[in-house]
Amino acid sequence: GVYMVVIALMVGSAIASGALLAAAGALLLMASDSMIALNRFVSPFAGARLAIIVTYHLGQLLLAWALRG
């Protein structure tokens, strides 16, 4: 849906910026969101909660660092 388009635009913009930290952060957020969808709508998997929260917070941290320049 629209949400996945927004996520894809975020990742594409981060990669196009040339900022490695921003690209890595955006990719981690995409991974986190993908794991949420997989765990909820396809098949729950062991360690999902931990994997989701770790990738989410690392992604946010890297994006914040990228903004600090």
Helices and strands as residue ranges (DSSP letters): H 2-16, H 20-37, I 38-42, H 48-68
